[in-house]
Structures are given as structure tokens and as C-alpha cells.
Amino acid sequence: MPTRTPGIVAARPLLMDPDRTRSDPHDYQRHLGEALGVIHMAEALLRQTAEDWMEACRRDVSGEAPQGILFRTVGSRHARDGERMQRYFRDAATYWTHVHIALIP
């Protein structure tokens, strides 16, 4: 996504030297570079998080979610009342049997 900030910096004249713009001094270039770096990093993190979330949703819908693997691995002893795996399995089972899952082709 292009940003207009460099254009704004290049169009803004310096107070003490109106013949030069703020894009000329190295200090302004460094500050602009740091700001653009943070913005681009935030965009990349947001995109990656969305991709990871969509992949997790795809695995849940397709039955590739790790809950089944975990439940088979730990065994039925951990499915008793009050055990953490019981809660995980109960939550996953509720999701798997929910009506909206049946509507997904």
C-alpha cells in the first residue's frame, strides 16, 4: 500500500533554508525511514496474523485441527471431569457439531 508521507516531506521547505525541503537533511530521512519501517512491519504482522488465522480456520473445518491428535495422544484418563483436555475436547466437540459447520461444503 503506497504512502503519501514521503511526498509530504519532500514538499515541505525547511524554516531556515526555504530552498531545501525536509527530504534533504539526513535527520529527516532517518526519521521517515524509521516511521515507514514500523508501518510496514505492522502491516506485515497484520497480514501474517490474518493468514495464520485463516489457515487455522481451514484446519478446523477440514478436521485437521490438533485437538483430535492431542486427545488421542494423552488418552482417555485426561478426559475426566476437571481435566484440561476434557475442556479442550468438549469445546472442540461443540464446534464440530455446531449447525454452521454442517452448512460449509
N, C-alpha and C positions, 0 to 999 in steps of 0.2 A: 504494500500500500504506500504510494508516494506521499511524501510530506512536504508541506509548503514552507516549513521553517527555514531551510537554507535560503530560499528566495527572500524571506523577510530579513534575514541577517545581511544578505548581500545588498539589499535596498536601503538599509538604514545607515545614514552617514555618521561618522564619529563627531562628537561635540567639538573637540579641539582641532580636528583636521577634517573639515567637511568634504574635501576632495577624495577622501578614502572612506570605505564602508566598513562595517563591523566584521565583514568576512575577511578583511586583510590581516589584522593582528592575530598572532598565534594564540593568544589567550582566548579570544572569541571562538576560534576554530576548535580549540581543545574542549571548551565548554559545550559547544554544539555537538562535537563528536561524542562526548560522554553522554549527553542527553539522548542523542539518537541511538547510541548503543543500548541504553536502558530501555528505550521504547521498543527497539527491535527484539531485544531479549524477552520483554514482556509479551510481545506478540507471538514469538516462537513458543514460549511456555504455554500460552493460552491455546495455541493450535495443537501442540503436542498433548496437552491435557484433554482436549476435545477428542483427538484421535484415539487416545488410550481409553477414554470413557466409551466411545462408540465400539471399540474392539471388545471391551468387557461386556457391553450390552449384547453384542453379536454372540459371544461365547455363552452368555446366559440363555439366550433364546435358542441356540443350537444344541444346548445340553453339554457344552464343553466346559462349563463352569467348574472351578476347582472344588466346590463343596462336595460333590459326589466322590471325587478322588480322596479327599480328606476323610470323609465318613468311612469309606471302605478301608482306609489305611489305619485309622485309630481303633476301629472295631466297635462292636455294639455296647461294650462296657461304658463307653463315654456318651452313650445316648440316654443315660438315666436322667431322672429329674435333677435339675440343678447343675448339670454339667454344661460347660460352654458349648461343646459340639452339639448337644441337643438343641440349644438355641439356634446355632447356625443352620442345622438341618431343618428345624421347624420353620425358620424364616425362608429358607430356600424352597421347601416343600409348598409353603403358602404361595410363593411366587410362581412356582412351576404349575400349580393347579389353579391359578387365578384365571378368570374368564378372558382377560385381554390376551393371554398367551395363546389361547385357542384360536383367536382371530388372526394371528400372524401366520402367513402362509409358509 
